């Protein structure tokens, strides 16, 4: 399981030009689910995300977590995070989990994120073509992969 975590001033998701989710100061989390991912991957990533000290304290030092600023969360599924570009110029998505197995993990990730953070995450729509808009704050962008935790 792989996430791209972006500290944002604002972020929103549109489907067919209709805004379905919007957050202000917080984290935009792009979530990619890989074959053989499990709940242990969710636990690892969620703990990392909610405890990341990437918001500025009173001295301008990144030393505060999303929980401490009472920020907002937006989770967007993105299977392309598992694109392989080793061969040729057309990415392969063979490592991305199949939809019927990925949806329960996506939903479990959102649920666990809410439990750990105390913040109800907003979401995109799994499998939909979405337009994601954001103002990256910093910019601060962190990539975390559960397969490289050791």
Number of C-alpha atoms within 10 A of each C-alpha: 26 24 24 19 20 24 24 24 18 19 23 22 23 18 15 10 9 10 14 15 18 19 21 17 20 24 29 32 24 20 22 22 28 22 14 12 18 14 12 11 19 23 16 15 22 22 14 13 22 20 16 17 17 20 21 13 13 8 7 8 11 13 14 16 20 22 17 13 13 13 18 23 27 26 24 24 22 21 23 16 19 21 15 16 11 9 8 8 8 10 13 15 15 12 16 22 20 13 14 8 14 22 16 11 20 20 12 16 20 21 15 18 23 17 12 15 22 12 16 14 19 20 20 24 16 17 12 12 11 21 14 16 13 17 16 18 16 12 10 13 16 14 11 17 14 18 11 8 9 4
